[in-house]
Amino acid sequence: MPADSPLKGKILPPLRMLVLGASLALIALISLDVFSSASGRVAFGEQGSLYARFQVWICVVYLVDFFGEMIFSRRPRHYFATHLIFLLVSVPYRSLIHAVGAEALFTNTSGLSTVLHYVPTVRACMAMAIVMGYVSKNRIIGLFSSYMSIVVLLVYFSSMLFYERESDINPGISGYGDSLWWCVMQTTTLGASVYAITPVGKALAMVLSVSGMLMFPVFTVYLTSIVKKYMAPKQVGKAENN
């Protein structure tokens, strides 16, 4: 389909808004799932949970958006190659495993099963970051907003995942607040007195530390752009006075 098709303006904007709404719903549902499991009301990742029940439909929205964007792009093959990560994180792997009855393969790898349960939330983070980038007309501010939204959501999701994995066996985690504090400390690369015990917790420590190291250069560029913007009128005024 041609990239300049009149259908593009009628289909893609509503579809993007639908993706944003689906992302917000996904964040709310995964939060409810984790905190419900913490209170003992439902086991995390159980197919009867709200997140598990709606995950498939939300992923369908993501997949329709991906292929819709690809169809209306000027170079569909190039779009597919450069946006493949969007496709990979839009697949409800855990639901597919349940559908084919392959849960037994993950009996001894609950950590992997939990990670697969979280995969669609990566797509939600991407959607929120893209929206934050679009909000700002300034390229530097847009980049900073997008990256900060990714970091904030990464810390939030990581805190829930760390809490779900570590709360029962880690004596340093007595509540969700301890998990959130641990994730924030890891992201700032300061470290914490609490050490991860599970493989998932150790992987999160590495991911959060790397994301924190990547955050500081972006933050520096953002501050530099603000200083330059503030100093530019003063420099012009000095040049005119001289």
C-alpha positions as CSV (number, residue, x, y, z in Angstrom):
1,M,0.0,0.0,0.0
2,P,1.4,3.5,-0.9
3,A,2.9,5.4,2.0
4,D,0.9,8.5,1.0
5,S,-2.4,6.7,0.9
6,P,-5.3,8.7,2.3
7,L,-6.1,5.8,4.5
8,K,-2.8,6.4,6.4
9,G,-4.1,9.5,8.1
10,K,-7.4,7.9,9.0
11,I,-6.0,4.6,10.4
12,L,-2.6,5.3,12.0
13,P,-3.5,8.2,14.4
14,P,-6.4,6.3,16.1
15,L,-4.3,3.1,16.1
16,R,-1.5,5.0,17.9
17,M,-3.9,6.3,20.5
18,L,-5.2,2.8,21.0
19,V,-1.7,1.6,21.6
20,L,-1.2,4.3,24.2
21,G,-4.4,3.3,25.9
22,A,-3.4,-0.4,25.8
23,S,0.0,0.5,27.3
24,L,-1.6,2.3,30.2
25,A,-4.0,-0.6,30.8
26,L,-1.0,-3.0,30.7
27,I,0.9,-1.1,33.3
28,A,-2.2,-1.0,35.6
29,L,-2.9,-4.7,35.1
30,I,0.6,-5.9,35.8
31,S,0.8,-3.7,38.9
32,L,-2.5,-5.2,40.1
33,D,-1.2,-8.7,39.3
34,V,2.0,-8.2,41.3
35,F,0.5,-6.6,44.4
36,S,-2.3,-9.2,44.4
37,S,0.2,-12.0,44.4
38,A,2.1,-10.3,47.2
39,S,-1.1,-10.3,49.4
40,G,-1.7,-13.9,48.6
41,R,-4.9,-13.4,46.7
42,V,-3.6,-14.8,43.4
43,A,-0.4,-16.5,42.3
44,F,1.8,-14.3,40.1
45,G,1.3,-15.1,36.4
46,E,-1.8,-17.3,37.0
47,Q,-3.9,-17.5,33.9
48,G,-6.9,-16.4,35.9
49,S,-5.4,-13.0,36.8
50,L,-6.6,-9.9,35.0
51,Y,-3.2,-9.3,33.4
52,A,-3.1,-12.8,32.0
53,R,-6.6,-12.6,30.7
54,F,-6.2,-9.3,28.9
55,Q,-2.6,-9.6,27.9
56,V,-3.4,-11.4,24.6
57,W,-5.8,-8.7,23.5
58,I,-3.4,-6.0,24.3
59,C,-0.7,-7.8,22.4
60,V,-3.1,-8.1,19.4
61,V,-3.3,-4.3,19.5
62,Y,0.5,-4.0,19.5
63,L,0.8,-6.5,16.6
64,V,-1.9,-4.7,14.5
65,D,0.0,-1.4,15.1
66,F,3.3,-2.9,14.0
67,F,2.0,-4.3,10.8
68,G,-0.1,-1.3,10.1
69,E,3.0,1.0,10.5
70,M,4.9,-1.4,8.2
71,I,2.3,-1.5,5.5
72,F,2.0,2.3,5.3
73,S,5.8,2.9,5.5
74,R,7.7,3.9,2.4
75,R,10.1,1.0,2.8
76,P,8.2,-1.9,4.4
77,R,11.2,-4.3,4.5
78,H,13.4,-1.7,6.0
79,Y,10.8,-0.9,8.6
80,F,10.5,-4.5,9.5
81,A,14.3,-4.9,9.9
82,T,14.7,-1.7,11.9
83,H,11.7,-2.2,14.1
84,L,11.9,-6.0,14.7
85,I,12.3,-5.4,18.4
86,F,8.8,-3.9,18.5
87,L,7.5,-7.2,17.0
88,L,9.5,-9.4,19.3
89,V,8.2,-7.7,22.5
90,S,4.6,-7.6,21.3
91,V,4.2,-11.4,21.4
92,P,2.3,-12.9,24.5
93,Y,4.8,-15.7,25.0
94,R,3.4,-16.8,28.3
95,S,-0.1,-17.1,27.0
96,L,1.1,-19.0,23.9
97,I,3.0,-21.4,26.2
98,H,-0.2,-22.0,28.2
99,A,-2.3,-22.4,25.0
100,V,-0.1,-25.2,23.7
101,G,0.1,-26.8,27.2
102,A,3.9,-26.5,27.5
103,E,4.0,-25.2,31.1
104,A,5.8,-28.3,32.2
105,L,8.9,-27.2,30.3
106,F,9.2,-24.2,32.7
107,T,8.7,-26.1,36.0
108,N,12.3,-25.7,37.0
109,T,12.8,-22.3,35.4
110,S,10.2,-20.1,37.2
111,G,12.5,-17.1,36.7
112,L,12.4,-17.5,32.9
113,S,8.6,-18.0,33.1
114,T,8.3,-14.7,35.0
115,V,10.5,-12.8,32.6
116,L,8.4,-14.1,29.7
117,H,5.3,-13.0,31.6
118,Y,6.8,-9.4,31.6
119,V,7.9,-9.2,28.0
120,P,4.8,-7.2,26.7
121,T,5.5,-4.5,29.3
122,V,8.7,-3.7,27.3
123,R,6.4,-2.7,24.4
124,A,4.4,-0.5,26.8
125,C,7.6,1.3,27.9
126,M,8.4,1.9,24.3
127,A,5.0,3.3,23.5
128,M,5.2,5.7,26.5
129,A,8.7,6.8,25.5
130,I,7.6,7.6,22.0
131,V,4.7,9.6,23.2
132,M,6.9,11.6,25.5
133,G,9.3,12.3,22.6
134,Y,6.4,13.5,20.4
135,V,5.1,15.9,23.1
136,S,8.2,18.1,22.9
137,K,9.1,20.0,19.7
138,N,12.7,20.4,20.9
139,R,14.9,17.5,19.9
140,I,17.1,17.5,23.0
141,I,14.1,17.8,25.4
142,G,12.3,15.1,23.4
143,L,15.2,12.8,23.7
144,F,15.6,13.5,27.4
145,S,11.9,13.0,28.0
146,S,11.8,9.7,26.1
147,Y,14.8,8.4,28.0
148,M,13.6,9.5,31.4
149,S,10.2,7.8,30.8
150,I,12.0,4.6,29.9
151,V,14.2,4.8,33.0
152,V,11.2,5.5,35.3
153,L,9.1,2.7,33.9
154,L,12.1,0.4,34.0
155,V,12.7,1.1,37.6
156,Y,9.0,0.6,38.4
157,F,8.6,-2.7,36.5
158,S,12.0,-3.9,38.0
159,S,10.9,-3.1,41.5
160,M,7.7,-5.2,41.1
161,L,9.6,-8.0,39.5
162,F,12.3,-7.9,42.2
163,Y,9.7,-7.8,44.9
164,E,7.9,-10.8,43.4
165,R,11.1,-12.8,43.1
166,E,12.9,-11.8,46.3
167,S,10.3,-11.0,49.0
168,D,9.9,-14.5,50.2
169,I,13.6,-15.5,50.4
170,N,15.5,-12.2,50.8
171,P,15.7,-11.0,54.4
172,G,16.4,-7.5,53.2
173,I,13.1,-7.1,51.4
174,S,10.2,-6.8,53.9
175,G,7.9,-4.8,51.7
176,Y,7.5,-3.2,48.3
177,G,9.2,0.0,49.5
178,D,12.4,-1.9,50.1
179,S,12.3,-3.3,46.5
180,L,11.7,0.2,45.0
181,W,14.5,1.6,47.1
182,W,16.9,-1.1,45.9
183,C,16.0,-0.5,42.3
184,V,16.6,3.3,42.6
185,M,19.9,2.7,44.3
186,Q,21.0,0.3,41.5
187,T,20.0,2.8,38.8
188,T,22.0,5.6,40.4
189,T,24.9,3.2,40.5
190,L,25.3,3.9,44.3
191,G,24.4,0.3,45.2
192,A,22.5,-0.9,48.2
193,S,23.1,-2.9,51.3
194,V,20.6,-5.5,50.1
195,Y,22.0,-8.1,47.7
196,A,20.0,-10.0,45.1
197,I,19.7,-13.7,45.7
198,T,17.7,-15.0,42.7
199,P,19.0,-15.2,39.1
200,V,16.3,-12.7,38.1
201,G,17.3,-10.3,40.9
202,K,21.0,-10.5,39.8
203,A,20.0,-9.8,36.2
204,L,18.0,-6.8,37.3
205,A,20.9,-5.4,39.2
206,M,23.0,-5.5,36.0
207,V,20.3,-4.0,33.8
208,L,19.5,-1.2,36.2
209,S,23.2,-0.3,36.7
210,V,23.8,-0.2,32.9
211,S,20.7,2.0,32.3
212,G,21.9,4.3,35.1
213,M,25.3,4.7,33.4
214,L,23.6,5.5,30.1
215,M,21.3,8.0,31.8
216,F,24.0,10.4,32.9
217,P,25.4,11.4,29.4
218,V,21.8,12.1,28.3
219,F,21.2,14.2,31.4
220,T,24.5,16.1,30.8
221,V,23.5,16.9,27.2
222,Y,20.1,18.1,28.4
223,L,21.7,20.4,31.0
224,T,24.2,21.7,28.5
225,S,21.5,22.6,26.1
226,I,19.6,24.5,28.8
227,V,22.8,26.5,29.8
228,K,23.5,27.3,26.1
229,K,19.9,28.5,25.6
230,Y,20.1,30.6,28.8
231,M,23.5,32.1,27.9
232,A,22.9,32.8,24.2
233,P,20.8,36.1,24.7
234,K,23.5,37.4,27.2
235,Q,26.3,36.7,24.7
236,V,24.3,38.5,21.9
237,G,23.8,41.5,24.3
238,K,27.5,41.7,25.1
239,A,28.4,41.5,21.4
240,E,26.0,44.4,20.6
241,N,27.3,46.5,23.5
242,N,30.9,46.1,22.2
